Amino acid sequence: MYKKKVTTEQIPAFSSYTYQMLNPQLTRRDFLKLVGAGSLAFALKDLKVSRALAENSITQGCMTISGVPLYDAPSFSANKIHHFGKDNVVEVTGVEENGEFGNDFNSAWYQINGEGFSYSGWVFPVETNYQKPNFNLFEKGQLGEITIPFVDVKLDPYVYAKRGYRLYYQSTHWVKRVVVTREEKSIWYQIYDSQLRKYFYVPSHAMRLVPNEELTPLSPEVPDSEKRIVVDLAAQMVTAFEGEKLVFSQRCSSGAAGTETPTGEFITYHKGPSVHMTNQGDALENIYNLPGVPWCAFFTGIGNAFHGTYWHNDYGRPRSHGCVNLPSDAAKFLYRWTSPNVPPETEYLHRPGEGTKVQIF
C-alpha cells in the first residue's frame, strides 16, 4: 500500500487481513505476464496473498447452509460428529490452514467449539457487536450496517410485530428515521427497501450508522487514468493497481457455469452502498433474493458488479450469477477507491462514461 495515500485512519472499518494483502512486491507488468503464462496462482501463493483470512482474528461463525457437517479432522473423508443447521452461530476456536482443499484455492478449515472441524467455505465469519442507539440521523437518511450475526426485521416497530426478512452481518441498509416505541421503551431504525418499496424496522442494538469518514474516496490524488482493476477468472483473483503499483489483491468468487462473469474491458460507472439484489419475477431458475448487498460497484448495465458477500465464505470457487463476490471489507475498499465517488447521502449514482477501468481475463 502507498502509506501516504491510504492509512488506517482513512479506513477505520477495515479488518487486518485486508491490509496484509495490499503490498506484495508485484508490478502490473509482472502481473500481466503471469496471467498470460497461466502462472498467477503460483506466484500469489509464493507471495502469501492467496489466503490471508486465517490470519484475521475470527471468533464466531454463522453456518451458511443447512446440514454443515462437523468432522473429527480437517478432511471430507474424516468421521462426522454431527451437523449444523443454517444460521447456527458457533465459536471458532482455531483455524487449520493445511486441511483438505474445498476448492482449488482454499484449504482452510475452522475448528468449531473446540470439538471438530468444518470447511471454512461453509462458515461465514461474524461478530456480535451490540450498538447504542444513535439519534443523530442525517436529514436525508443514513447508511446502516448490521453488526450481529443476523436479525429479523419487523413490519412495525414492536418486539412482537410480524416478521419480515432476515438481515445478516455486514449487510447494509438505508435508515430513514429513528423510532421510539414508548409502550415497550424500545428503539428502532426504520429502513427502506427500494426493491420492495416497503419500510421495515430493525432494533437499534443490531445496527450501526456508518459515519461519513468511512465513505470518503481512497487515493483521491491518484488520477483515475492511473487506476485499474484486473480480474483473473482462472485464478479467481481481483487485483488493483495505481500505475505499476499493486495496491490490492483478494480472492473472489466470479460467475458460475451458465451465469459467467463477462470478460473484456469495462468501467465502474454506477455504484451504490446498499442494493437489494434479486432475479425474482424473471422466470429464472435458481432464484436469489438478497437484501442489503453492500458496497456495489457495477461495471455493466445488466447488473454485474464487485460487491460484498454475506451468504458464503467460499472464495476461489465460481458461484455467483455473474457478479464478482468479495469479502465485505475488500468490496468496501474497491467501492471507495473507484470512481465515480458516491456522496454519503446518495443511495445510488449513475454516471455513464465515468468510472475506473476494469479488465477481466
N, C-alpha and C positions, 0 to 999 in steps of 0.2 A: 504494500500500500504506500502511496505518497503520504508520508506522515504529516506534511504541511497542508495537505489538501483534505484528508479525511481522518478526523481524530475521533477518539471515543466520546469526546464531548459533543461532537456533531451527530453521533449515532447512539444515543443513550439506551435504546431498547435492544440493541444487537447483542446476541449471545456470543460467548467467547469463541466458539468453533468457527463462526463466520470470519472473524479477524484472522484466525490461523490459516485461512485458505487464501488470503488476499495477496501475498507477496512471494510466490515461488519465482525462482530465477529462470524465467522463460519468456522470451520476447514473442511478439506477434509473428514475426518472420519464422522463428523456430517452430512456433505452434503450427503454422500452416504447412510447414514441411512435414511435421509429424502426422498431421491429418492426411496429407497426400500419400504418405508411406504406410498408413494404417497402423502407426505405432504410438498414437497419442495415449492410449490407455496404459501402456507400459511405462511411458515417460512420466505420466502423472503419478503412477504408483511409486516410482523411484523418488519423486519429489514429495511424497507423503501428503498429497492433496486428494487422493482418490476417496478417502473416507476419514473425516475428522470428527464425525458425530460422536464417536465413542469417547473422545477426549472431553466433550462437554459434560457438565455435571447433570446427569439425568437421575432423578429420584423417583419419578412416578411415570406410569404409562397407562394409556387407555386402549383397550382392545378395539380394533377397527372392524372386525368381522366376527360372526358367531362361530363358536367351536374352535377357538385358537387352542392348540394343544400345548401342554407343559411337558417337556421331556426331562429325563434324568441326566441328559448330556446335550451339548450343543450340536445335535445331529438329527436329521429327519428319520433316521433309522434307529434312534435310541428308544428306550421304553417310555411310553406315555404315562404320565402320572394322573392327569385329569385334563379337562377342557374348560376354557373360559367363554363366557357369553360376550356378545357385542356390548361395548361401553363399560365393561368391567374395568374399574380403576385398580391398579396394582402398584406395589412398591418395586422399583427397580433397584436391586441390591448389588448389582455388578454388571459388567459388560465383558463378554468374551469375544475378542476381535477375530480369533482364528477358528471359528466354528465352520460348519459346512456351509458352502455358498448357497444362499437362497435365490440369488440371481447372479449374473455374470460378474457383478462388481461389489457384491455385498456379502460378507461372511460374518457380520456382527450378530451376536445373539445376546439377549438380555437375561440376566439371572433374575427370576421373579420371586419376590417374598422370601428369598433365601432358600427356596425349595427345589427349583429346577430351572430350565431354560426354555425360552420361546424365541423364535426367529424375530429379529428386530423389525422387519418389514411389516409385521402384523401389529406392532405395538407403537402407538403414536405417543411421543414424549410430551408430557403435560406438567403443569404445576397447579397448585391450589393457592392462589393469592387473593384473599378476600379484600374488598375495597371499602373505603369510607365513601359516603355519598358526596358528590360534588354538585353544588347548586349553581356554580358559575358557568352556566352553559352559554355559548355564543348565540347571538341573536338569530342567526340562520341555521342553528343546529351545529352538531359537532360529531366527529367520528369517535366511535367507541370500540373497544376491543375486549373480548371475553377473556377472563383471567383465571378461570377454574376449568376442570376437565370438560364439563358440559352443564347446561342449564336449559330447562324448558320454559319457553316464553308463554305468557298468558294473554288471553284475548281482552282481559280487563285487569286493572291494577289491584288485584286481590290474590291472596295466597291460594284460596280455594276456587279461583276462577277457572274456566275451561282452558285447557292447554292448547297451544299452537304447536309449532315445530320445535325441534331441539337445536340449540346452538352449541358449538364446540370451541374448545380452547384455541385462541389466536384468530378466530373468525372476527370480522369487523362489520360494523353496522352503524347506520346514521341515527343519532339520537336527536329527537326533535324537542323534547321538553322533559323536565323533571316533575314527577307526580308524587305527592304525599297523600297517602290514604290515612286520614285521621282516625277512622274507626279501628283500623288494625295497627296504626302507628308504624306503617311500612312505607318505604321509599322506593320508587320505581323510575326507570328510564323508559320513556316512550320511544320506540324505534319505528321507522317507516320502511316497508319493503316495496320498492318501486316496481318490482316484477308482479307482485300480487296486488299492489295498490291498497295495502292494508296496514294498519297500525298494530303493533304488538307491544308487550310490556316485559321488561327484564328487571329482576331485582337488582338494586344498585350495588349490592355486595359482589355481584358476579362480573361487573364490567368497569373498566377504567376509561375515562375520557382521554383521548390522545392529544397531547399538547402540540401547539403549533411548531415548536422547535424540532419535533420528530418528523415533520413534513417538509422541511426546507430542502432545497436541492443540494446534492453532494457534488463536489468538484465543479462548482459553477464557473470557476475561472478557466477551466479547460474548454476550448472551442468544441462545439458539438461535432464539427467535422473531424475531430481527433478521437472521438469516442466510437467504439464499435463493439457489438456483442456477437460472439461466434458460438454456434451450437453444432456440436458433432454428434449426430444421431447414433452412429455406431458405438461411440464411447459413452453416450448418454451424459454429455458434459457441456455445461454452459460456462463460457469464459467472457470476460470483458476487458477491453484494452483502452488505455489512454495513449494514443500514438503507438509506440512499440512496447509500452509498459503494460504487463499483465497485472490488473488490479483486483480481479475477482475470478474465482473458479469454484464451481459447485456441481455435484452430480444431480441429474434431473430425471424426470420420467416424461418422455415425449408420447406422441400418439401411438396407440396400439394398432394392430393389423385391422384394416378397414376404415380407420379414422386417423391415418398417419399425419404427423406434423408436416406441413408443406416445406419443400426445400427451395432455396433461392435467396434473393436479396429483398429485404423489407425495411420498414421504419416503424418506430413505435409512435404512431400518430394519434392514437386515442387511448386514454387512461382513466382509471377510477380506483379509489382505495377500497371500495366495497361493492361487489357485484353479486346479485343472485343469478347463478348460472343454472340453466335447465334446458332440456330439449323436450319437455312435456308439450304435448299438443302438435308435435311434428310427425306423428305416426311412425316413430322410430323405435327400433328395438333398443334394449339396454338403456332405458330411460334413467336420467340422473336429475337430481333436484338438490342444489347446493346453495343455500342462502349464505350470504356474508363471505364470499370468497375474497381473500384480502390481497391488496397490492397488485392490481391488474394493469399490465402494460400490453395493450393489444397491438399486434403488428399486421393483421389482415382485417378486411371488412366483414368476414364471416365468423369472427369471434376467437381466432387463435391468439393466445396471449401467454406471456410469462405471468405466473401468479402463485401465491402461497397456497398451501395444501394442508387440510386438517383431516382428511379421510384415509390417508395411508402414510407409511414411512418407508416405502419400498423403492427408493430412488435407485436408478440403474436399470429398471425394468420398464419398457414402453407399456403404458397402461392408461393414458389419457384419451380424450376424444378429440385430440388434435392440438391441444394446448401444451405448454411446457411447464409441468408441475415442478415446484421448488419448495424447500422449507420456507416458512413464512418470513423468517429474518432475512434469508437470501433474496426472496422476492421483493422485500421492502427496500433492500439496497438498490436493486435494479430500478424499482419504481422511483426512488429519489434521485438516482444517478442519471436516468434517461430524461430526454425532453419529449414532449413539452412538459413544463412544470405545472402541476395542478395546485392551485391555491388551496389553503386549508378548508375554506368554506365551500369549496366546489365538489360536488358529488361525482361529476363526470366531465371530461374535457375532450373535445373532438377537434383536431387541428390538421386537416388534410394537407399533405405536403411538408409538414414539420415532423421532427422526430429523430431519434438516434438510430443509426444504421444497425441492421441485424443481418447476419449471414448464416444460413443454415445449410449444412452439408448433409 
